[in-house]
């Protein structure tokens, strides 16, 4: 078929009958509904679920330092879990989650063996909400031994 024949065929093609795209329109409506659910943000008191956000900090065996993530949306931190990545933690080695300089979690001891988990014992609700563009910080303190760990922060999107 030549280019000219293809053009003539397309030009003479009939218009689809009404309702031909009804199935496609239904699927687009369903997709829009799914996107709206995924973008939902929970109010302070919500009867509907919210999408959880998970942030991770891979903390190396290095000197005391702060590690920052700028959050895109307003979030509320609800849990912090630490997985030790190497043996021989130091007695005073800790990690702590903050909103810039304000403590969200308690200082979590990472004086534990490789593969073990530690969890925040407390979340300070006065500091646990971070505005869009705010800083989610993990302060890692190394006093000795090996401080390598993975810090996982669970948060909820807030309106």
Buried (B, 14 or more C-beta within 10 A) or exposed (E): EEEEEEEEEEEEEEEEEEEEEEEEEEEEEEEEEEEEEEEBBBEEEEEEEBEEBEBEBEBBBEEEEEBEBEBEBBBBBBBBBBBBBBEBBBEBBBBBBBBEEEBBBBBBBBBBEBEEEBEBEEBBEEBBBBEEEBBBBBBBBBEEBBBBBBBBBBBBBBE
